[in-house]
């Protein structure tokens, strides 16, 4: 791995890269939340959509993604950003990798560094940060265009004024973007009828995301710290594969429930699974190219409170009441949406399931929804879902 000093730069492949901000965890040490900012030639974001972070995890161009937090061996913490430099829009001149630290000073966080590697783990660059002090927001490095290619510069610049100072530099509207630290989703009132085996507080359950990389067919056993009996988001990312299929496994390790299948060249799909009460969650991935699996808290799923765009399989949280949803699909194959919600039958204390849409090809339809719950989407192309007609 190329060890870089602050201010140094080097060429990087114009391809897919994984960027990891790492630190040493421990009692009283703040957590770190990484973000990426896509800047134009003037050094500013074009809009708040050019900020990618845990609550806005994918840029609309699909060139930058927040991959979530993982747990390395030992006490190290890691927060990941994924880049596809070949897909960056021409108007974007730089991509800045920054972070905040729970409104605390980065000087209190030992072992700070940023590592750049290929998805297969081949090292590209590494920068150790040893001089942080009172900064509460930090720019670790930046990717920038040069002579038709891309280079990476080690920056190591902090802001004692926190995200507000960083925002002023890059043109972000702080009120409309990320807080300095993750804010758990607000508890859903019991009277809202929120569905799920975990009860009305299901969206507030938190745990460190689990990240696992593999290839071909592989069974993955998740760590035992996942909340027993609760639902979790399961995300799979894969490209250049003929198909990607994801199952839960039964107690004997056999494939059980089909969670997701996709047939696109580039897949970033989300679905939902329930952690067993008596054993760790086990998942079976089938693909013919390298993939990344992530298990995230249910609160990380996107909310359907404004029109939501996506492509391929996904999972949404709907917190509204009974009403009508609008569905548009631009793919050529099947488009299906399942709604999981609390039963209104007092004799049936479990959740009900409605198949709201199940059609092939392009469509623009309406369907009634019974109330708050989860929407699981199966799709092969771009789609949009919104509330109302």
LUMFI-102796 format. One record per residue: x, y, z of N, C-alpha, C in turn. Coordinates in steps of 0.001 Angstrom, whole numbers, padded with zeros to 6 digits, always signed. Example, Ala and Ser with C-alpha at 12.3 -4.5 7.8 and 13.67 -1.06 7.14 Angstrom:
! residues 2
+013190-005690+007800+012300-004500+007800+013200-003300+007800/+012850-002250+007080+013670-001060+007140+012900+000030+007870/
END
This chain:
! residues 389
+000843-001195+000000+000000+000000+000000+000876+001242+000000/+000499+002253-000772+001250+003503-000841+000899+004380+000349/+001848+004564+001264+001644+005439+002413+001899+006874+001978/+000930+007761+002259+001013+009125+001781+001146+010097+002945/+001889+011166+002718+001960+012263+003675+000924+013310+003317/+000553+014137+004301-000424+015192+004062+000048+016086+002918/-000849+016357+001979-000526+017174+000818-000061+016374-000377/+000287+015105-000190+000741+014272-001294-000403+013863-002195/-000063+013454-003430-001087+012994-004362-000525+011878-005218/-001424+011072-005784-001005+009999-006680-002162+009630-007597/-001850+009073-008784-002917+008637-009695-003655+007431-009120/-004948+007351-009411-005753+006199-009003-006534+005697-010213/-006932+004433-010225-007684+003902-011374-009033+004593-011525/-009433+004851-012752-010753+005436-013015-011778+004309-013030/-011987+003710-011883-012824+002513-011771-013469+002512-010396/-013863+001345-009940-014512+001207-008645-013468+001129-007534/-013684+001930-006479-012780+001946-005330-013602+001943-004051/-013036+001395-003002-013624+001459-001669-012723+002309-000782/-013328+003256-000080-012600+004170+000804-013057+003901+002233/-012110+003610+003122-012420+003308+004516-011766+004336+005431/-012575+005023+006226-012048+005832+007324-012034+004927+008564/-010873+004791+009187-010728+003867+010315-010263+004640+011547/-010550+004072+012710-010150+004670+013980-010155+003585+015057/-009553+003914+016188-009487+002979+017304-010646+003259+018255/-011501+002264+018460-012633+002419+019350-012236+002148+020797/-013077+002611+021721-012828+002380+023138-013774+003193+023990/-013779+002978+025289-014668+003722+026191-014432+005228+026085/-015502+005976+025887-015413+007424+025832-014905+007987+024528/-014554+007132+023560-014047+007618+022275-015225+007883+021338/-015318+009060+020744-016461+009379+019873-016525+008456+018662/-017736+008297+018141-017925+007571+016903-017634+008506+015732/-017312+007938+014576-016976+008712+013386-017980+008387+012298/-018480+009429+011626-019436+009257+010535-018875+009888+009275/-018633+009050+008268-017988+009514+007053-019037+010030+006070/-018626+010941+005202-019492+011470+004151-018632+011797+002937/-019301+011961+001799-018607+012345+000568-019350+013506-000065/-018604+014458-000610-019187+015634-001239-018710+015705-002681/-019648+015815-003610-019323+015920-005024-019323+017403-005393/-018170+017921-005830-017989+019357-006044-017787+019673-007519/-018272+020850-007910-018054+021309-009280-016700+022004-009384/-016424+022614-010547-015123+023248-010770-014889+024429-009844/-015973+024998-009288-015850+026107-008342-015642+025623-006911/-015606+024322-006687-015393+023784-005351-016638+023765-004487/-017830+023780-005121-019084+023793-004377-019966+022623-004815/-020841+022166-003905-021870+021226-004312-022879+021960-005177/-023471+021243-006121-024486+021858-006983-025825+021963-006264/-026071+021037-005340-027255+021045-004489-026956+020117-003327/-027879+020043-002366-027671+019148-001232-027696+017682-001637/-028161+017377-002855-028118+015999-003355-026694+015532-003611/-025724+016469-003653-024323+016105-003866-023602+015759-002570/-024332+015606-001483-023780+015102-000226-024267+013676-000034/-023333+012743+000154-023660+011343+000394-023216+010991+001804/-024153+010480+002607-023842+010108+003987-024840+009047+004423/-024847+008703+005730-025641+007566+006191-027140+007735+005942/-027644+008975+005921-029075+009202+005738-029434+009540+004294/-028445+009649+003425-028635+009834+001986-027549+009003+001312/-027725+007657+001328-026594+006760+001099-026165+006571-000342/-026895+007126-001316-026510+006897-002713-026750+008150-003535/-025735+008557-004300-025895+009678-005218-026735+009218-006407/-027514+010140-006972-028415+009758-008064-027661+009218-009277/-026392+009575-009431-025585+009072-010549-025062+007665-010295/-025233+007172-009062-024729+005869-008611-023205+005807-008580/-022546+006962-008673-021079+006981-008663-020507+006990-007252/-021306+007385-006260-020839+007462-004877-021908+006856-003975/-021469+005982-003058-022397+005333-002131-021788+005273-000748/-022624+005457+000256-022214+005186+001624-022473+003712+001888/-021420+002958+002153-021530+001506+002276-021832+001054+003693/-021760+001959+004666-022075+001572+006043-020834+001272+006858/-021077+001003+008117-019988+000730+009048-019767-000764+009194/-018500-001129+009371-018131-002516+009596-017299-002615+010847/-017063-003828+011265-016252-004068+012456-015049-004894+012047/-013858-004307+012106-012641-005055+011820-012282-005942+012996/-011326-006823+012770-010813-007622+013881-010188-006688+014912/-010494-006915+016180-009974-006054+017226-010870-004854+017434/-010335-003813+018051-011177-002677+018449-011293-001571+017404/-010966-001842+016148-011004-000795+015133-012415-000577+014621/-012772+000699+014417-014018+001047+013765-013746+001435+012327/-014711+001233+011448-014558+001526+010027-015875+002054+009473/-015801+003101+008667-016964+003598+007938-016551+003717+006475/-017389+003207+005559-016999+002987+004170-017752+003889+003199/-017025+004320+002175-017586+004983+001004-017174+004182-000227/-018122+003954-001139-017816+003300-002405-017865+004298-003545/-016871+004249-004423-016795+005155-005566-016734+004360-006857/-017418+004852-007884-017219+004372-009246-016809+005582-010068/-015513+005809-010160-015017+007021-010801-015366+007064-012285/-015588+005912-012895-015969+005898-014309-017385+006410-014528/-018190+006461-013460-019591+006888-013575-019825+008306-013085/-018781+009008-012655-018951+010362-012133-019372+011306-013255/-020367+012130-012983-020865+013065-013992-019780+014055-014413/-019768+014466-015682-018732+015402-016158-018684+016706-015376/-019809+017150-014821-019833+018419-014086-019172+018318-012719/-018885+017111-012252-018245+016925-010952-016731+016901-011147/-016047+017815-010476-014599+017962-010634-013821+017296-009498/-014434+017246-008302-013753+016676-007138-014743+015916-006280/-014251+014913-005569-015040+014196-004571-014248+014229-003265/-014806+014886-002270-014136+015073-000983-014654+014033+000008/-013734+013391+000721-014079+012429+001768-013898+013119+003118/-015000+013305+003852-014975+014038+005117-015653+013199+006196/-015656+013713+007428-016299+012999+008534-016590+013960+009666/-017544+013568+010514-017819+014262+011763-017646+013275+012903/-017670+013790+014156-017297+012944+015301-018186+013218+016505/-019497+013033+016339-020415+013166+017472-020262+014511+018187/-020005+015595+017440-019784+016921+018035-018590+016944+018971/-017703+015988+018825-016527+015909+019686-015280+016171+018856/-014131+016297+019527-012889+016644+018852-012209+015401+018286/-011715+015505+017060-010990+014393+016450-009680+014102+017168/-009178+015072+017923-007964+014822+018686-008146+013773+019773/-009390+013441+020119-009681+012424+021129-009819+011032+020513/-009634+010935+019194-009846+009664+018502-008497+009121+018031/-008016+008044+018603-006717+007497+018186-006836+006651+016921/-005719+006491+016249-005641+005580+015116-006371+006038+013875/-006587+007351+013713-007307+007848+012544-006508+007629+011263/-007176+007130+010247-006532+006937+008945-007605+006773+007885/-007199+006941+006635-008077+006651+005504-007326+005704+004575/-008012+004653+004129-007436+003657+003233-008268+003597+001959/-007609+003542+000822-008260+003395-000474-007821+002065-001068/-008795+001276-001556-008490-000040-002106-009481-000382-003200/-009185-001407-003966-010135-001938-004932-011172-002772-004184/-012325-003087-004806-013321-003924-004125-012784-005291-003727/-011746-005769-004435-011160-007060-004085-010161-006960-002945/-009891-005721-002488-008996-005522-001358-007574-005137-001716/-007271-004974-003007-005922-004560-003389-005690-003111-002967/-004626-002834-002172-004422-001479-001657-004033-000494-002749/-004527+000742-002607-004210+001827-003535-003486+002957-002815/-003992+003385-001661-003377+004492-000910-003789+004405+000545/-002960+004977+001408-003260+005025+002840-002679+006308+003429/-003483+006967+004261-003051+008213+004904-003359+008115+006390/-002349+008236+007230-002538+008269+008681-002673+009717+009128/-003625+009970+010031-003864+011318+010553-003374+011350+011996/-002236+012011+012231-001661+012003+013570-001656+013343+014265/-002201+014390+013623-002099+015728+014197-003461+016364+014451/-004539+015566+014523-005856+016137+014825-005878+016659+016255/-006642+017730+016489-006713+018296+017846-008146+018676+018178/-008533+019937+017983-009857+020393+018410-010908+020310+017308/-010551+019786+016144-011478+019754+015012-012659+018824+015307/-013862+019270+014940-015057+018437+015087-015619+017993+013740/-014992+018431+012661-015240+017907+011322-013899+017837+010617/-013751+016916+009683-012426+016663+009125-012542+016257+007666/-011673+016787+006825-011524+016335+005446-010294+015449+005380/-010491+014184+005044-009383+013232+005008-008636+013272+003681/-009368+013368+002594-008720+013374+001284-009723+013720+000210/-009243+013804-001026-010133+014126-002134-009637+013453-003409/-010592+013071-004237-010328+012559-005576-010609+013687-006558/-009693+013922-007500-009880+015038-008420-009401+014657-009820/-009999+015313-010807-009664+015025-012204-008328+015662-012575/-007545+014939-013391-006297+015490-013893-005915+014785-015193/-005846+015549-016303-005406+015038-017602-006204+013815-018058/-007510+013900-017899-008374+012829-018358-008504+011655-017416/-007793+011682-016298-007873+010611-015318-008231+011148-013952/-007935+010368-012912-008233+010755-011547-006997+010607-010672/-006869+011510-009693-005813+011426-008694-006434+011557-007306/-005702+011093-006310-006126+011214-004915-005117+012069-004166/-005635+013047-003404-004780+013930-002605-005070+013711-001120/-004030+013562-000326-004167+013482+001133-004316+014898+001674/-005465+015220+002279-005739+016590+002725-005439+016758+004212/-006169+016073+005088-005912+016180+006524-006226+017538+007110/-007312+018169+006661-007710+019493+007142-008941+019375+008025/-008907+019997+009211-010023+019938+010142-010722+021270+010297/-011916+021223+010913-012735+022401+011167-013142+022400+012642/-012594+023340+013400-013016+023459+014796-014464+023902+014894/-014981+024492+013816-016383+024927+013776-017321+023816+013337/-016805+022597+013199-017636+021438+012913-018220+021465+011517/-019382+020805+011389-020013+020703+010078-020425+022065+009526/-020704+023024+010414-021077+024357+009926-019925+024986+009155/-018704+024823+009659-017546+025358+008955-017284+024640+007651/-017412+023327+007673-017234+022554+006453-018299+022931+005427/-019534+023099+005914-020630+023450+005019-020383+024793+004343/-019876+025754+005107-019628+027076+004535-018614+027006+003402/-017644+026104+003517-016633+025960+002469-017190+025339+001192/-018112+024407+001339-018546+023628+000184-019975+023916-000260/-020647+024876+000368-021952+025298-000107-023104+024414+000298/-022961+023695+001429-024027+022811+001897-024968+023598+002792/-026273+023322+002664-027263+023871+003574-027373+022937+004769/-026754+023304+005897-026685+022417+007054-028058+022050+007558/-029005+022965+007505-030332+022688+008039-031015+021549+007301/-030615+021341+006018-031306+020347+005214-030536+019056+005057/-029354+018938+005706-028541+017761+005494-028237+017090+006800/-027042+016523+006884-026745+015620+007986-026518+016354+009284/-027024+015835+010419-026634+016350+011712-025224+015906+012028/-024651+016467+013096-023270+016144+013431-023101+014711+013856/-024142+014075+014335-024071+012690+014744-025374+012020+014351/-025358+010685+014184-026584+010004+013784-027704+010235+014783/-028879+010533+014275-030048+010709+015120-030967+009534+014886/-031255+008720+015915-032131+007570+015702-033489+008010+015176/-034076+007150+014382-035415+007448+013877-036377+007614+015037/-037273+008596+014910-038221+008855+015984-039112+007647+016210/-039383+007293+017469-040261+006157+017718-041629+006374+017084/-042161+005323+016502-043484+005406+015899-044520+005133+016974/-045496+006000+017187-046477+005795+018243-047214+004479+018065/-047576+003868+019193-048286+002596+019144-049577+002725+018364/-050266+003862+018517-051548+004012+017846-051398+004140+016335/-050158+004294+015841-049992+004413+014397-050194+003089+013703/-050195+001966+014433-050398+000672+013816-049162+000142+013137/-047991+000555+013557-046760+000087+012904-046679-001426+012934/-046341-001993+011793-046313-003448+011669-044991-004006+012151/-044998-005286+012501-043737-005970+012682-043631-006760+013949/-042840-007845+013911-042669-008679+015089-041969-007970+016222/-041253-006874+015931-040534-006174+016977-041345-005120+017688/-042594-004843+017244-043395-003839+017912-043119-002451+017392/-043734-001439+018019-043672-000071+017495-042300+000579+017598/-041386-000004+018393-040060+000601+018509-039070-000020+017536/-039547-000780+016568-038645-001544+015707-037662-000657+014952/-038087+000545+014565-037211+001424+013796-036115+002056+014635/-036208+001998+015943-035213+002652+016797-034116+001699+017236/-034253+000404+016955-033233-000572+017371-031972-000352+016551/-030834-000234+017217-029577+000062+016530-028542-001004+016848/-027615-001198+015935-026484-002101+016138-025437-001769+015083/-024160-002150+015307-023139-001883+014286-023431-002680+013030/-023481-002040+011861-023737-002787+010626-022696-003889+010410/-023152-004984+009847-022287-006123+009530-022005-006100+008036/-020721-006158+007659-020310-006108+006257-019460-007333+005959/-019782-008025+004863-019033-009219+004476-018868-009228+002967/-017645-009494+002498-017371-009580+001067-017084-011026+000680/-017585-011427-000482-017358-012786-000944-017540-012862-002441/-017569-014075-002963-017820-014285-004379-018460-015647-004565/-019131-015812-005728-019804-017054-006086-020849-017415-005039/-021034-018702-004771-022033-019160-003813-021397-019298-002442/-022015-018679-001434-021440-018703-000084-022517-018508+000958/-022421-019277+002029-023300-019089+003186-022593-018199+004196/-023300-017189+004684-022730-016206+005609-023505-016262+006921/-022797-016483+008019-023417-016449+009341-023140-015101+009977/-024179-014371+010297-024036-013027+010858-023625-013111+012325/-023037-012049+012873-022613-012065+014275-023805-012142+015221/-023576-012622+016446-024683-012815+017382-025233-011540+017998/-024640-010375+017669-025132-009138+018276-026341-008558+017562/-026796-009193+016469-028013-008713+015820-029205-008953+016739/-030182-008057+016747-031292-008151+017710-032222-009329+017408/-032289-010277+018319-033102-011473+018125-034574-011114+017970/-035229-011757+017025-036649-011544+016798-036992-010258+016073/-036010-009487+015683-036258-008202+015017-035939-008298+013532/-036551-007401+012779-036259-007345+011356-035074-006424+011099/-034316-006746+010071-033129-005986+009696-033142-005788+008184/-032425-004768+007735-032219-004538+006311-031053-005402+005841/-031236-006113+004754-030162-006887+004136-029903-006292+002753/-028654-005896+002509-028279-005242+001264-027209-006068+000567/-027357-006219-000733-026359-006932-001525-025920-006041-002676/-024614-005941-002891-024054-005148-003988-023174-006051-004833/-023415-006031-006147-022677-006913-007046-022748-006328-008446/-021704-006514-009219-021738-006062-010600-021104-007121-011501/-021483-007054-012784-020973-007986-013798-021313-009428-013470/-022498-009640-012908-022953-010989-012615-024205-011282-013443/-024372-012515-013876-025558-012882-014643-026800-012774-013765/-026686-013223-012528-027803-013129-011588-027262-013106-010170/-028055-012537-009267-027731-012492-007845-028971-012940-007081/-028801-013910-006208-029920-014436-005436-029526-014487-003970/-030477-014158-003092-030214-014096-001656-031326-014831-000915/-030944-015776-000036-031884-016553+000761-031525-016441+002242/-032498-016665+003106-032180-017031+004480-031877-018525+004520/-031229-018963+005607-030916-020378+005798-031662-020909+007019/-032064-022180+006939-032712-022786+008099-031670-023245+009105/-032105-023901+010167-031213-024294+011245-030131-025255+010779/-030364-025934+009641-029387-026882+009111-028480-026265+008047/-028648-024979+007775-027829-024305+006781-028344-024407+005369/-029547-024962+005181-030128-025079+003852-030842-023786+003465/-030927-023507+002154-031651-022321+001697-033100-022434+002121/-033666-021314+002582-035015-021330+003141-035894-020317+002402/-035954-019106+002897-036816-018077+002301-036050-017273+001261/-036638-017114+000064-036046-016259-000962-036261-014798-000583/-035175-014067-000403-035259-012660-000026-035177-011731-001220/-034365-012101-002223-034091-011169-003315-033491-011936-004477/-033902-011590-005684-033192-012057-006877-033167-010928-007890/-032059-010809-008590-031867-009712-009534-031040-010210-010705/-031296-009623-011878-030647-010081-013103-030008-008928-013870/-029713-007850-013185-029054-006704-013798-027539-006878-013765/-026820-006163-014660-025356-006201-014637-024796-005577-013362/-025503-004558-012860-025061-003859-011653-026208-003873-010650/-025980-004510-009507-027042-004700-008523-026653-004018-007216/-027545-003189-006701-027492-002708-005326-028906-002856-004791/-029189-003993-004178-030542-004319-003773-030679-004390-002269/-031866-004020-001785-032178-004099-000356-033459-004889-000154/-033474-005655+000945-034649-006402+001323-034684-006486+002843/-035578-007310+003381-035743-007389+004832-035687-008843+005256/-035124-009106+006428-035082-010441+007014-035323-010308+008513/-035811-011372+009123-036031-011402+010562-034961-012261+011216/-034306-011728+012239-033275-012466+012966-033951-013546+013814/-033515-014798+013709-034132-015845+014538-033959-015563+016030/-034890-016089+016830-034817-015902+018279-033727-016757+018917/-033420-017902+018303-032593-018892+018981-031239-019145+018338/-030871-018380+017312-029603-018608+016620-029266-017386+015773/-028010-017272+015332-027654-016145+014465-028357-016235+013113/-028553-015091+012503-029102-015034+011156-028073-015580+010172/-028488-016521+009330-027617-017083+008301-028227-016793+006934/-027383-016382+005984-027830-015989+004652-027020-016749+003603/-027660-017056+002495-026995-017723+001379-027008-016787+000180/-025817-016470-000334-025675-015618-001507-025226-016482-002678/-025886-016307-003823-025499-016986-005049-025257-015937-006132/-024031-015882-006642-023656-014948-007695-022425-015519-008386/-022064-014961-009540-020882-015470-010241-019791-014407-010366/-019840-013392-009507-018786-012379-009436-018695-011891-007991/-017657-011137-007631-017528-010677-006238-018722-009841-005803/-019088-009925-004533-020222-009197-003980-019902-008710-002581/-020689-007741-002128-020601-007213-000765-021983-007313-000131/-022042-007946+001039-023282-008122+001786-023243-007226+003015/-024348-006536+003276-024438-005695+004471-025747-005981+005195/-025669-006045+006524-026864-006167+007359-026930-004913+008211/-028035-004160+008104-028166-002829+008694-029411-002761+009573/-029449-001829+010533-030685-001625+011305-031846-001245+010399/-033043-001629+010783-034220-001328+009977-034410+000178+009818/-033960+000962+010802-034062+002411+010711-033266+003015+009573/-032348+002242+008948-031580+002742+007809-032360+002688+006497/-033515+002005+006474-034306+001946+005250-034850+003330+004907/-035025+003600+003618-035535+004895+003182-037013+005044+003532/-037434+006296+003803-038824+006604+004124-039578+007031+002879/-040828+006588+002796-041702+007035+001721-042528+008214+002233/-041887+009388+002320-042599+010604+002706-042563+011641+001588/-041698+011425+000611-041665+012206-000626-041543+011181-001754/-041754+011574-003009-041554+010600-004095-040148+009993-004039/-040074+008683-004076-038818+007954-003954-038507+007286-005287/-037281+007486-005772-036811+006872-007006-035852+005736-006654/-035841+004720-007459-034911+003620-007260-034734+002835-008534/-033931+001783-008424-033706+000865-009539-033392-000491-008939/-034157-001500-009305-033929-002825-008762-034606-003022-007423/-034301-004125-006723-034957-004443-005452-034636-003410-004379/-035624-003121-003522-035408-002134-002463-036425-002358-001350/-036237-001582-000273-037101-001657+000898-037399-000240+001365/-038683+000074+001575-039093+001400+002032-039932+001276+003288/-039868+002315+004129-040731+002427+005302-041835+003426+004988/-043101+002986+005122-044249+003878+004946-044879+004103+006313/-044929+005364+006766-045435+005689+008092-046753+006443+008050/-047353+006545+006867-048627+007226+006747-049800+006316+007065/-051008+006861+006965-052216+006102+007231-052752+005444+005977/-053984+004917+006044-054612+004334+004857-054700+005363+003735/-054445+004926+002535-054467+005858+001417-054174+005154+000114/-053635+005915-000827-053340+005399-002164-051888+005718-002496/-051182+004750-003056-049811+004941-003510-049766+004880-005033/-048824+005639-005601-048627+005681-007043-047337+004957-007395/-047387+004087-008408-046237+003273-008799-045957+003470-010290/-044699+003748-010621-044271+003825-012015-043031+002959-012178/-042965+002198-013258-041854+001278-013500-041416+001410-014947/-040099+001507-015171-039565+001680-016518-038844+000441-017028/-038842-000645-016256-038168-001860-016692-039027-002678-017636/-038442-003748-018176-039145-004601-019131-039641-005892-018504/-039163-006238-017314-039545-007491-016678-040518-007235-015529/-040532-008129-014543-041543-008066-013495-041279-006932-012503/-042376-006309-012062-042328-005296-011003-043374-005691-009965/-042922-005927-008726-043819-006369-007660-043518-005589-006389/-044579-005239-005651-044435-004528-004376-045316-005220-003339/-044694-005665-002239-045407-006270-001128-045491-005272+000028/-046617-005235+000701-046830-004356+001847-047030-005222+003089/-046166-005032+004090-046268-005746+005359-046791-004766+006409/-047895-005106+007066-048510-004174+007998-049220-004953+009103/-049523-004252+010195-050190-004883+011319-051631-005226+010967/-052022-006434+011335-053388-006869+011062-054390-006037+011859/-055526-005755+011229-056612-005054+011928-057570-006035+012606/-057329-007329+012470-058162-008354+013081-057684-008614+014501/-058479-008309+015529-058023-008511+016910-057744-009976+017237/-058276-010890+016451-058028-012314+016675-056746-012791+015995/-056097-011888+015256-054878-012270+014530-053777-011277+014908/-052987-011584+015972-052025-010617+016516-050716-010569+015747/-050761-010886+014465-049553-010889+013653-049694-009863+012540/-048767-009887+011576-048872-008916+010495-049511-009547+009271/-050145-008697+008481-050708-009106+007209-049761-008708+006084/-050015-009267+004925-049205-008970+003748-050119-008777+002547/-049939-007663+001836-050674-007397+000597-049685-007338-000561/-050051-007938-001676-049302-007763-002916-049951-006601-003661/-049338-005414-003566-049942-004199-004117-049861-004151-005634/-048709-004562-006182-048486-004527-007630-047744-005796-008023/-048121-006378-009142-047400-007539-009680-047661-007590-011178/-046869-006836-011935-047072-006712-013377-045728-006757-014090/-045786-006998-015385-044590-007097-016209-044491-005875-017109/-043282-005317-017179-043017-004235-018113-043305-002861-017548/-043358-001890-018424-043560-000499-018028-044987-000300-017532/-045123+000492-016484-046466+000712-015937-046520+002016-015168/-047729+002488-014963-048010+003670-014143-049386+003426-013537/-049422+002944-012277-050683+002504-011673-050809+003043-010253/-052024+002946-009720-052319+003282-008329-052736+002014-007602/-052502+001996-006278-052961+000866-005467-053229+001368-004057/-054291+000849-003396-054585+001258-002017-053624+000616-001039/-053319+001349+000043-052456+000834+001101-053228+000909+002413/-053122-000133+003247-053943-000240+004455-053481+000663+005594/-052183+001018+005604-051649+001829+006696-050148+001687+006757/-049516+002103+007844-048058+002083+007940-047500+000669+007898/-046282+000557+007418-045627-000740+007333-044413-000673+006438/-043995-001833+005945-042836-001939+005071-043289-002244+003650/-042588-001650+002671-042809-001942+001263-041561-002634+000722/-041715-003884+000312-040600-004625-000295-040807-004642-001798/-039799-004172-002532-039917-003938-003966-039042-004928-004714/-039624-005581-005700-038869-006399-006633-038979-005781-008013/-037838-005449-008619-037867-004733-009895-036589-005016-010664/-036634-004768-011973-035449-004974-012810-034988-003678-013464/-035623-002558-013149-035244-001299-013774-035681-000119-012940/-035581+001099-013466-035935+002301-012704-037412+002318-012328/-037710+002845-011146-039088+002966-010674-039235+004202-009813/-040490+004591-009578-040809+005685-008669-042072+005317-007910/-042058+005597-006586-043232+005385-005747-043503+006683-004999/-044767+007078-004961-045144+008292-004235-046486+008095-003582/-046802+008975-002645-048068+008925-001919-049100+009740-002672/-050284+009172-002888-051359+009886-003566-051386+009579-005053/-052412+010066-005713-052603+009797-007128-051837+010752-008014/
END
